Amino acid sequence: MAATTDYKHSSAPSLKFVLDVTESSNIPINKTLFAFDWDLTLKVYNRVSQDMFVRGREESVDVLHHLKQEGGRLVVVTARDPSPLVWETVNIELSALDLPELFDDGVKGEKKGCIPMKTASDTSMYVGHGIIVAGYEKAEALDQYCKSQDMESEHLVFVDDFVVNAYNVGAYFSQTEKSGLFKKVTTVWWDPKALVPHDLPSLPNSENSYSDYLIEYRKVFSVD
């Protein structure tokens, strides 16, 4: 039986919507894996002011702390090109935002830094200290990560600012052959439109989920 999959859209100012998602699932936080995209999802960088901050600021940080305190497992899954250097860059940024202690401590076989892994389709990924760098193969990377950890989470909550990424993760884990990992998958498109113009002067074209050709993806999240 395939996992139950929910596709949700949020334009909330902070991650407080994640608490609603977990409460409505009736699955405890300590049985949940929370996977967050990095750029424009957890981390926002204003190129004009050169300010880097957690999206949603203190409210979001409080939510992350609550999830960790309640036994949730937290990971970052970034679409940046997979390499040890990119992993190290994200690790430095995570530390600069005082977040590293909130994310998974490590992976089997890890000594220091990251270790190379492969997805089922032989795509390279680098993993360590709760950071997964695997390009746009986020679903396959999460799949491999969970298997390598013998993870017993029942619920996957995935949050991404780009509609295609959010859709792909939900579609991947809703396949019957992937159903052994989770009972439920909730994938959230956290719309970054609200960041403009208060936190960002504009969104990069690559992050524009409102392009005409993406309308079918948006419809899955009940957005035109």
C-alpha positions, -999 to 999 in steps of 0.1 A, spaced: 0 0 0 14 34 -10 20 61 15 -7 87 21 5 119 4 -7 154 11 4 184 -10 1 217 8 7 253 -1 17 279 25 26 315 23 29 319 60 56 342 73 72 315 95 75 278 99 46 277 124 25 260 98 47 229 103 32 225 138 -2 224 123 9 198 98 23 175 125 -8 179 147 -32 171 120 -13 140 110 -19 123 143 17 109 141 40 120 169 69 144 162 93 118 174 82 95 146 86 123 120 115 132 97 115 170 88 134 177 56 139 213 46 154 228 15 181 254 22 181 285 -1 149 305 2 134 279 25 154 279 57 181 304 46 174 338 30 203 359 17 196 395 6 223 404 -20 215 441 -16 219 443 21 242 412 23 220 401 52 217 363 58 189 351 81 165 323 88 133 327 69 107 336 94 134 347 118 129 340 155 95 324 151 109 298 127 139 292 149 116 285 178 97 260 157 129 242 148 139 240 185 105 227 194 107 199 168 141 189 180 131 189 217 101 167 209 123 141 193 119 150 156 147 144 132 157 173 110 177 174 78 186 200 52 183 188 16 198 213 -8 195 214 -46 230 228 -49 254 208 -71 268 179 -50 304 182 -40 323 182 -7 330 219 -11 293 227 -15 285 205 16 312 225 36 297 258 24 262 248 36 277 236 69 294 270 74 261 288 67 242 265 91 268 274 118 266 311 110 228 309 117 234 290 150 214 260 137 238 229 134 228 214 168 192 211 156 200 188 127 209 151 126 241 143 143 257 122 116 255 91 94 268 56 97 305 55 88 309 93 92 340 104 111 343 141 102 327 162 76 307 145 48 307 111 32 300 103 -5 269 82 -12 250 72 -43 212 72 -50 195 42 -66 200 58 -100 238 63 -93 235 100 -87 263 114 -64 253 129 -31 272 141 0 259 136 34 269 146 69 257 163 101 221 166 88 231 181 55 222 163 22 237 177 -10 223 160 -40 213 185 -67 177 182 -77 175 145 -70 160 153 -35 135 125 -33 161 98 -43 186 113 -19 161 112 10 152 76 1 189 66 2 196 86 34 167 70 53 178 35 42 214 41 52 201 52 87 177 23 91 153 51 99 120 43 116 101 75 110 65 71 100 59 106 86 80 127 62 74 164 62 92 180 33 93 218 28 106 236 -3 102 271 -18 100 258 -54 68 240 -65 85 214 -87 107 202 -59 78 199 -35 58 180 -61 86 156 -70 92 145 -35 55 138 -29 51 120 -62 82 98 -56 72 86 -22 36 80 -32 48 52 -55 39 18 -42 74 5 -44 86 33 -21 58 29 4 79 9 30 97 40 42 68 62 55 31 57 63 25 94 54 42 120 34 33 157 36 51 179 11 47 217 15 54 243 -12 64 273 11 57 301 -14 84 327 -12 64 355 -27 58 371 7 95 377 10 93 405 -17 99 434 -12 103 433 26 131 407 29 142 405 -8 141 430 -36 130 402 -60 131 365 -65 156 348 -88 141 335 -121 151 300 -112 128 302 -81 98 316 -99 71 290 -93 45 312 -112 60 307 -146 32 297 -171 48 263 -178 45 253 -141 7 257 -139 1 220 -137 24 217 -107 7 246 -90 -27 230 -95 -16 200 -74 -12 225 -45 -46 241 -54 -29 273 -67 -36 287 -102 
